[in-house]
Amino acid sequence: MKHRRRLLMLLTAFALTTPGRGDTVSKPNLLFILTEDQGAHLGCLGTPGLQTPNMDALARSGMLFRNAFVAYPVCSASKAALYTGLHSHMNGLLNNTPNYHKPAARLTEAEKNNPLYRRNRIRDGLPTWVERLRDAGYYQGVTHKLHVAPVEKFPYDEFLQHTGREAMEGFLRRAAKAGKPWHLFYNISESHRPFPDSDQVKIRVDPGAVKPPAFLPATPAVRQDWAEYLAAIEKADRLVGEALEALRASGQETNTLVVFMGDHGPAFQHGKMTLHDLGLRVPLIVRAPGQAAGIGSGALVSELDLGPTLLDLLGLAPLPETHGVSLRPVLEGCPAAKGHDFIFAEISDRGVLPNGGMQERSVCDGRWHLIYREKLTPPWRQVNADSKERKLWGNRSYGETVRVKEQFPWLFQVLAEMDPQSLGGRVPALELYDLQTDPDELVNLADRGAARPARDRLFTALLQWVSRTADTSVQPPPSL
């Protein structure tokens, strides 16, 4: 209660006036740090071989969410869900769209008329919280990548080409000159493939000290690939540190809300562009002005909650429609506060709906995880290039798993299910995992009698979600 009272008092001190009225100087700033393709791997989460001192320090100064998930495990769709607070089949943006990192007024006619850009975008009439902050008088910037559409829904004042201390300091100077509160979306790409190539450069992470997930064969090549992934996270960690140091040096730290999140899991089998735990579970840290430090939460939360939470903490009107909830009660330590009972996610393997491609949906209650699929024939799934290609993207694990398939046939099966069109895998219509006993999701319990109560309970929740969110692209049966 003491922490809650202190947080409420300080949030009140930093509270915004009604948008369009009053003095905007007192409004809190927002630093949103998003790392690309980083799963829930941090030093403070006990990831073997990994050191993330800056991310860990941020966790110690705020709240670390241990059960945070994205709604769609690929870049553009995940960002659209984050920005709108709506699932992809509702917001309209599924899979990746062109990355136009510049103001809408600078798009060329060819870019505007790109068929994918015109088709794969957030629907008209749906606001983003970037638009809300613009209307509230915020000076806004985004680093390195936008990768959502249409660009008009992201009225950033600055599209910064670089990430790091110098970029952060320059943005802060210009925001101060504008005399406005600011929001910087600090996008970090260093954790995305290609990772540092340890054949060419020295990395700190020792392949002998890492522990790849159990669905990857623990050969030297795979251990090297996983070590390079962790080394990429360490590069991202340095950029996080540079941003936080620039914020401290500016004297604005105590009036700045900081959020740190990964946009989805890494490009390995069971990771990016899959609904497995590695693809969906991400690190999430929130530090609000005056918040009690070093608090961890086991609440089930989604990226869909970030928009409602930010608008709530910044004192702005909520989005007209959202599938998320404000996490402010959790951050304030309210005794009855919790996240969700179930977390939902989706993939449409041929992009914009409606389409004839495989449809994948998942529901998780924190322990049990159910994956449901339709349209399994022909067996075709979208596989991003970085999830398989060695030459351009440095992926060692895909080819190595194929090479040792006679030695590890069950691990090859995992890979073949991810890429059935290339490897002849059979994609199951239903998967059920007990994350408590099988965190790497190797034993499918969907047909096990002892797991039937959990399976049926999660499937019922999925049916209700399909109806509630108007997910008309799937037609699951009333029972299994």
Secondary structure, 3 states (H helix, E strand, C coil): CHHHHHHHHHHHHCCCCCCCCCCHHHCCEEEEEEECCCCCCCHHHCCCCCCCHHHHHHHHHCEEEEEEECCCCCHHHHHHHHHHCCCHHHHCCCCCCCCCCCCHHHCCHHHHCCHHHHHCCCCCCCCCHHHHHHHCCCEEEEECCCCCCCHHHCCCCEEECCCCHHHHHHHHHHHHHHCCCEEEEEEECCCCCCCCCCCCCCCCCCHHHCCCCCCCCCCHHHHHHHHHHHHHHHHHHHHHHHHHHHHHHHCCHHHEEEEEEECCCCCCCCCCCCCCHHHHEEEEEEECCCCCCCEEEEEEEEHHHHHHHHHHHCCCCCCCCCCCCCCHHHHCCCCCCCCCCCEEEEEECCCCCCCCCCEEEEEECCCEEEEEEECCCCCCCCCCHHHCCCCCCCCCHHHHHHHCCCCCHHHHHHHHHHCHHHHCCCCCCEEEEECCCCCCCCCCCCCCHHHHHHHHHHHHHHHHHHHHCCCCCCCCCCCC
